[in-house]
Amino acid sequence: MTAPPEGPRKQSRFDELVAQGAIRAAERNLTTKDLDQYTRISVPEDVDPLAILLKMREHER
């Protein structure tokens, strides 16, 4: 028999981001038909996708 670790459970990075309001946890019962609600970004093959996202969020720095 093993005993659970003592003390409070450490928050995961996901839990921290949800608590900060940086991300939202997924709602229950999501299906592929719900994908239309999310932003889609076209990225040319010769461009770094991360560079595009960073440029879009430059004003947040």
ZINORKA-V461300 format. One record per run of one state. SS is the DSSP state (hx for helix, st for strand, lp for the rest). FROM is the first residue (numbers start at 1). TO is the last residue. If there is no record, write none. Layout:
ss & from & to
SS & FROM & TO
SS & FROM & TO
//
This chain:
ss & from & to
lp & 1 & 12
hx & 13 & 20
lp & 21 & 31
hx & 32 & 37
lp & 38 & 48
hx & 49 & 56
lp & 57 & 57
hx & 58 & 60
lp & 61 & 61
//
